[in-house]
């Protein structure tokens, strides 16, 4: 008899939960369709092809190497797109720092004389990268470029109708070591970034932005939904409380909480994990503040459209899932289709990751417009949420 009662009570709980879920079709749709839509957008939008590295070639006029851009573009090195040819290395590196190019390729001043002396001519590849994955990719591209240059040297010897091991361009290479004959040039990668790329530094800062967005979205979304379930929203309708006051109060409260957590997280990143903080603490605080406000606006919007605490949690987790896929946390945004890129830039964390990585690891903001984008996202989300909440608080 006791076993039957146990089974009955368990079945009662099962029935209650199933009925509770079925009463909220919105929760079911977000649970089933949400992950499917995110994966569908990812599958259709991800191109799986890395963007070619844009390169500026530097040629010393005294090197007797070709000085026309078409020659180097005609080499057609896979993964590298030569956009310009200059003779001044300093100006090329300045354009590299400004983001006009990904790499600067400095050709050796007198490659044939260097090879004749029994040494490999150095092909200098200059970059300015804090991303460890992109840094490794650049090193690989430098090896590919060196191989292409070596092929051009062999081609030049063949066109002259001479044996490479004997001479090229009048240079006697009969006594050159075999390893130099096999590979006349060798790549030398120089990274101008203030700190060398590291997994902990690069992804630690990105994780900070991701955690702050999820924290803010979840806290404020659950707060409003719980007040609606407890009847507090109904009491607000008959009180002097206005939607403006409620929104400002929520944003200030959770903004202060998020700021405290952000301060502790930054201290842990810098002190325990050794992540460099090269930028201004004031600018970093500004970026964190904008990310929190924009994320609170997103969470407030989720709370207004959610009909239960369960649905609010689901939408917050879907936002986290979308942010991990499309914000640049794992894959570069440039690797997605343009339409998906537009959606990615609507997420606060996308700009937070870019801005914080620039401030922490480079000491400067690479794309200042992203500050304005965060302000715009925060303003739009808060305005829409305020309008919807104001309608909900209107006395019936």
C-alpha positions in Angstrom: 0.0 0.0 0.0 2.9 2.4 0.8 4.5 1.6 -2.5 1.2 2.5 -4.4 1.0 5.9 -2.5 4.6 6.6 -3.4 4.0 6.0 -7.1 0.8 8.1 -7.0 2.7 11.0 -5.4 5.5 10.8 -8.0 3.0 10.6 -10.9 1.2 13.7 -9.4 4.5 15.6 -9.5 5.2 14.5 -13.0 1.7 15.5 -14.2 1.9 18.8 -12.5 5.2 19.7 -14.2 4.1 18.6 -17.6 0.9 20.6 -17.4 2.9 23.6 -16.1 5.1 23.4 -19.2 2.3 22.9 -21.6 0.5 25.9 -20.2 3.3 28.1 -21.5 3.8 27.5 -25.2 6.3 30.3 -25.4 8.7 28.4 -23.2 8.4 25.3 -25.4 9.0 27.3 -28.5 12.1 28.9 -27.1 13.4 25.6 -25.7 12.9 23.7 -29.0 13.3 26.3 -31.7 15.9 28.6 -30.1 18.9 26.2 -30.2 17.8 24.9 -33.6 17.7 28.5 -35.1 21.1 29.4 -33.6 22.7 26.2 -35.0 20.9 26.8 -38.4 22.3 30.4 -38.6 25.7 29.2 -37.6 25.7 26.4 -40.2 24.4 28.6 -43.0 26.4 31.7 -42.1 29.8 30.3 -41.3 31.9 30.3 -44.4 34.8 28.1 -43.0 37.3 30.2 -44.9 39.8 32.5 -43.3 40.1 35.9 -44.8 43.3 36.5 -46.8 45.9 38.5 -44.9 46.3 42.0 -46.6 50.0 42.7 -47.1 52.2 45.7 -48.0 55.5 44.8 -49.6 58.6 46.9 -48.9 61.4 46.8 -51.5 64.7 48.5 -51.2 65.4 50.4 -54.5 69.0 49.3 -54.3 68.2 45.6 -54.1 67.6 45.2 -57.9 64.4 43.4 -57.1 61.2 44.2 -59.1 59.6 47.4 -58.0 56.2 47.1 -59.7 53.1 45.9 -57.7 51.9 43.6 -60.4 54.9 41.3 -60.1 54.2 40.5 -56.4 50.5 40.3 -56.9 51.2 37.9 -59.8 53.0 35.5 -57.4 49.5 34.6 -56.1 50.5 33.3 -52.7 47.4 31.6 -51.2 46.2 33.4 -48.0 48.0 36.6 -48.8 46.6 39.6 -50.7 49.3 42.2 -51.7 47.6 45.6 -51.7 50.6 48.0 -52.1 54.3 48.2 -52.7 56.5 50.9 -51.0 60.1 51.6 -50.4 59.9 53.0 -46.9 59.6 50.4 -44.1 58.6 52.9 -41.4 55.6 54.2 -43.3 54.5 50.7 -44.0 54.7 49.7 -40.3 52.7 52.9 -39.5 50.0 51.7 -41.8 50.1 48.3 -40.2 49.5 49.8 -36.8 46.6 51.8 -38.1 44.9 48.6 -39.3 45.3 49.3 -43.0 47.1 46.0 -43.5 47.6 42.7 -41.6 51.3 42.2 -42.4 54.2 44.1 -43.9 56.6 42.0 -46.0 60.1 43.4 -46.1 62.2 41.9 -48.8 66.0 41.4 -48.3 68.1 44.3 -49.4 70.6 42.2 -51.4 69.4 38.6 -51.5 71.9 37.3 -54.1 74.9 38.6 -52.3 73.6 37.1 -49.0 73.1 33.7 -50.7 76.5 33.9 -52.3 78.1 34.4 -48.8 76.5 31.1 -47.8 73.6 32.5 -45.8 69.9 32.5 -46.2 68.4 35.8 -47.1 65.9 36.9 -44.4 62.3 37.6 -45.5 61.0 39.8 -42.7 57.3 39.5 -42.0 56.0 42.2 -39.6 52.7 42.0 -37.9 50.8 43.5 -34.9 48.7 40.7 -33.4 47.5 39.8 -29.9 45.4 36.8 -31.0 47.5 33.6 -30.5 45.6 31.7 -33.1 46.0 34.4 -35.7 49.7 34.7 -34.8 50.2 31.1 -35.5 48.3 31.4 -38.8 50.6 34.4 -39.7 53.7 32.3 -39.1 52.4 29.6 -41.3 51.6 32.2 -44.0 55.2 33.5 -43.7 56.5 30.0 -44.4 54.2 29.7 -47.4 55.4 33.1 -48.7 59.1 32.1 -48.3 58.4 29.0 -50.3 56.8 31.1 -53.0 59.8 33.4 -53.2 62.1 30.5 -53.4 60.1 29.1 -56.3 60.5 32.5 -58.0 64.3 32.3 -57.6 64.3 28.9 -59.2 62.1 30.2 -62.0 64.4 33.1 -62.6 67.4 30.7 -63.0 65.4 28.5 -65.4 64.4 31.5 -67.6 68.0 32.5 -67.8 68.8 29.0 -69.0 71.4 28.4 -66.3 71.9 25.9 -63.6 70.8 27.4 -60.2 73.7 25.7 -58.4 76.2 27.4 -60.7 75.1 31.0 -60.8 72.1 33.3 -60.8 72.4 36.8 -62.2 76.2 36.5 -62.5 76.7 35.4 -58.9 78.8 32.2 -58.5 76.9 29.9 -56.2 79.0 26.8 -56.7 80.3 26.9 -53.1 77.0 27.8 -51.4 75.9 25.2 -48.8 73.2 22.8 -50.0 70.7 23.9 -47.4 71.0 27.5 -48.7 70.6 26.3 -52.3 67.5 24.3 -51.3 66.0 27.3 -49.4 67.5 30.6 -50.5 65.2 32.7 -48.2 64.0 32.1 -44.7 61.0 33.8 -43.0 61.5 36.0 -39.9 58.2 37.0 -38.2 58.3 40.2 -36.1 55.3 41.0 -34.0 54.9 44.7 -33.1 52.3 44.0 -30.4 53.3 45.3 -27.0 52.8 41.8 -25.5 53.3 38.4 -27.1 50.0 36.6 -27.8 48.9 34.2 -25.1 45.8 32.0 -24.7 45.2 33.2 -21.1 45.4 36.9 -21.9 43.4 36.9 -25.1 40.6 34.6 -24.1 40.6 35.6 -20.4 39.6 39.1 -21.4 37.0 37.8 -23.9 35.6 35.6 -21.1 35.3 38.6 -18.9 33.0 40.4 -21.4 31.0 37.3 -21.9 30.5 36.6 -18.2 29.5 40.2 -17.5 26.8 40.2 -20.3 25.4 36.9 -19.1 25.4 38.0 -15.5 23.6 41.2 -16.2 21.0 39.6 -18.6 20.2 36.9 -16.1 19.9 38.9 -13.0 17.6 41.7 -14.3 15.5 39.3 -16.3 14.8 37.0 -13.3 14.2 40.0 -11.1 11.3 41.4 -13.2 9.8 38.0 -13.8 9.8 37.1 -10.1 8.2 40.4 -9.3 5.5 39.7 -11.8 4.9 36.2 -10.4 4.8 37.5 -6.8 2.3 40.1 -7.6 4.7 43.1 -7.0 4.0 44.4 -10.5 0.3 44.5 -9.7 1.0 46.5 -6.6 3.2 48.9 -8.7 0.1 49.6 -10.8 -1.7 51.1 -7.9 1.3 52.9 -6.5 3.1 56.1 -7.5 5.9 54.0 -9.0 6.5 54.7 -12.7 8.2 52.6 -15.4 11.0 55.2 -15.6 11.8 54.9 -11.9 11.6 51.1 -12.0 14.0 50.9 -15.0 16.5 53.3 -13.5 16.4 51.6 -10.2 17.0 48.2 -11.6 19.8 49.4 -13.9 21.6 51.2 -11.1 21.2 48.3 -8.7 22.4 45.6 -11.0 24.9 47.9 -12.6 26.6 48.4 -9.2 26.6 44.7 -8.5 28.0 44.0 -12.0 30.7 46.6 -11.5 31.8 45.1 -8.2 32.0 41.7 -9.8 33.9 43.2 -12.8 36.4 44.9 -10.5 37.1 41.6 -8.7 37.4 39.7 -12.0 39.8 42.2 -13.4 41.9 42.0 -10.3 42.0 38.2 -10.6 42.9 38.4 -14.2 45.8 40.8 -13.7 47.1 39.6 -10.3 46.7 35.9 -10.4 46.7 35.0 -14.1 49.2 37.7 -15.2 47.1 39.3 -17.9 48.6 42.6 -18.8 46.5 45.8 -18.5 48.3 48.3 -20.8 45.3 50.6 -21.3 43.8 53.3 -19.1 41.8 52.0 -16.2 39.3 54.8 -16.8 38.7 53.6 -20.4 38.5 50.0 -19.3 35.9 51.0 -16.6 34.0 53.0 -19.3 33.8 50.0 -21.6 32.8 47.6 -18.8 30.1 50.1 -17.8 28.7 50.3 -21.3 28.7 46.6 -21.7 26.8 46.2 -18.4 24.2 48.9 -19.3 23.6 47.4 -22.7 23.4 43.9 -21.3 20.9 45.1 -18.6 18.8 46.6 -21.4 18.9 43.2 -23.2 17.9 41.4 -20.0 15.1 43.8 -19.3 13.7 43.2 -22.8 13.9 39.4 -22.1 12.0 39.9 -18.8 9.2 41.9 -20.5 8.6 39.3 -23.2 8.9 36.2 -21.0 5.8 34.8 -19.4 7.6 32.7 -16.7 10.9 32.4 -14.9 11.6 29.2 -16.9 11.3 31.0 -20.2 13.5 33.9 -19.0 16.2 31.5 -18.0 15.9 29.8 -21.4 16.2 33.0 -23.3 19.2 34.1 -21.2 20.9 30.8 -22.0 20.1 31.2 -25.7 21.6 34.6 -25.6 24.7 33.1 -24.1 24.9 30.4 -26.7 24.5 32.9 -29.5 27.2 35.1 -28.0 29.7 32.2 -27.8 29.1 31.4 -31.5 28.8 34.9 -33.1 30.6 37.4 -30.9 34.2 36.6 -31.9 34.8 34.7 -28.7 35.7 31.5 -30.6 35.6 32.4 -34.3 36.4 35.7 -36.0 33.3 37.6 -37.1 34.9 38.1 -40.6 34.5 34.4 -41.2 30.7 34.6 -41.3 28.4 35.8 -44.0 27.7 39.5 -44.0 24.1 39.1 -42.9 25.3 37.1 -39.8 28.0 39.7 -39.1 25.3 42.4 -38.8 23.5 40.3 -36.2 26.7 39.7 -34.4 27.3 43.4 -34.0 23.9 43.8 -32.3 25.2 41.8 -29.3 26.8 44.0 -26.6 29.5 41.3 -25.9 30.8 41.6 -29.5 31.9 45.1 -28.9 32.9 44.4 -25.3 35.4 41.7 -26.4 37.0 43.8 -29.1 37.3 46.9 -26.9 38.6 45.2 -23.8 41.1 43.1 -25.7 42.4 46.3 -27.4 42.7 48.1 -24.0 44.2 45.3 -22.0 46.6 43.8 -24.6 47.4 46.8 -26.9 46.8 49.8 -24.7 44.5 51.4 -27.3 41.0 51.0 -28.8 41.3 49.8 -32.3 37.8 50.7 -33.4 36.5 53.7 -31.5 33.1 53.5 -33.3 32.4 50.4 -31.2 32.0 52.7 -28.1 29.2 54.5 -30.0 27.7 51.2 -31.0 27.5 50.1 -27.3 25.8 53.4 -26.5 23.3 53.0 -29.3 22.5 49.4 -28.4 22.0 50.3 -24.7 19.8 53.3 -25.5 17.6 51.3 -28.0 17.1 48.3 -25.7 16.4 50.4 -22.6 13.9 52.6 -24.6 12.0 49.6 -26.0 12.0 47.8 -22.6 10.8 51.0 -20.9 7.9 51.4 -23.4 6.8 47.8 -22.9 7.1 47.9 -19.2 5.2 51.3 -19.1 2.3 49.7 -20.9 2.3 46.7 -18.5 2.3 49.1 -15.4 -0.6 51.1 -16.8 -3.6 50.8 -14.5 -6.3 48.6 -15.9 
